[in-house]
């Protein structure tokens, strides 16, 4: 039976007495996602698919406990401490550098499988990509290349664009640092000027967009961040209200009404995390499993949103899209 435990936004993690008392005969995987539970079903399914590719089937020979922090990184330490206390077999932290770092800080012995956009060596998760050397390994997807490509796509869609607002979450320091560094390096080469906007709460998102009325940037770049994914409907609605073309990090924004996205095929990275988790359950050591570098990306365009913004998407750009939402 699948057990789902949510990190409570007030009062920390809540654990049923039965979960504390029972010692399951099959290994337990702690699956921690920093993003919202609402977008998790397809990611969790991809993780389970990866597990099954190694012969680990949830409910048969492995149990998976699902946890979502809803973009609240301050809840992660308590969750990791509880997972360590209960001696889970593996901690899987797909798509979340904060969760991976919290797990790494909590244990040097329980295997950790991560997927992160930042360099895992720089983050201190592994000694090297080829030889992780500790209790953590996983998937690295390339935020640098994604930042550059998103800016180019914005310029191709809005050739007259000059001023681009870059929305970042300052509480996600590793991702914010690399996003701003890459954006500030790439923008001048293609004739763009960057204006940085910060938001880590819903009200701060509204405050950031309030500056649009005064400054009227030509386009918006939303950094990859679990909190922003949890507020994707708000972001898409406000961008539509302010009539600003925006590009995001993954398709969830676009299906919520956002204009377009370019980024790693996250579904595949979750599958890969599942594969590595299954391999470890079968006896592989994280120290011996090289970090995989993801090479699958996807570009999604919401043509209906483009028409609502009176934007004519070039035929060539539509031809590049992996999916066009009509």
ZIBEL-V705411 format. One line per field, one symbol per residue. ss: DSSP state (H for helix, E for strand, L for the rest). phi: phi as a letter, one per 30 degrees, with the letter a starting at -180 (. if undefined). A space follows every 10 residues. Layout:
ss: ???
phi: ???
This chain:
ss: LLEELLEELL LEELLLHHHH HLLLLLEEEE EEELLLHHHH HHHHHHHHHH HHHLLLLELL LEEEEEEELL LLHHHHHHHH HHHHHLLLLE EEELLLHHHH HHHHHHLLLL EEEEEELLLH HHHLLLLLLL LLLLLEEEEE LLHHHHHHHH HHHHHHHLLL LLEEEEEELL LLHHHHHHHH HHHHHHHHHH LLEEEEEELL LHHHHHHHHH HHHHHLLLEE EELLLHHHHH LHHHHHHHHH HLLLEEEELL HHHHHLLLLE EEEELHHHHH HHHHHHHHHH HLLLLHHHLL LEELLLEEEE EEHHHHHHLL LLLLHHHHHH LLEEEL
phi: .dccbcdddb jidcbdeddd ddcddcdccd cbbdddddcd eddddddddd eddcjcceic bacbccbbch icddddeddd ddddedhddb ccbdibdedd ddddddacbd dbccbbdddd dddidbdadd beibcbalbc ccddddeddd dddedddbed dbccdccbcd dceedddddd ddddddeedc icccbdbcab bddddddddd ddddchddab ccddaddddd cddedddddd ddhcdbbbca deddddjdda bbleddeddd dddddddddd ddkdcedccd ddcdbcbbcb bcdddeddch ccdeeddddd ddaccc
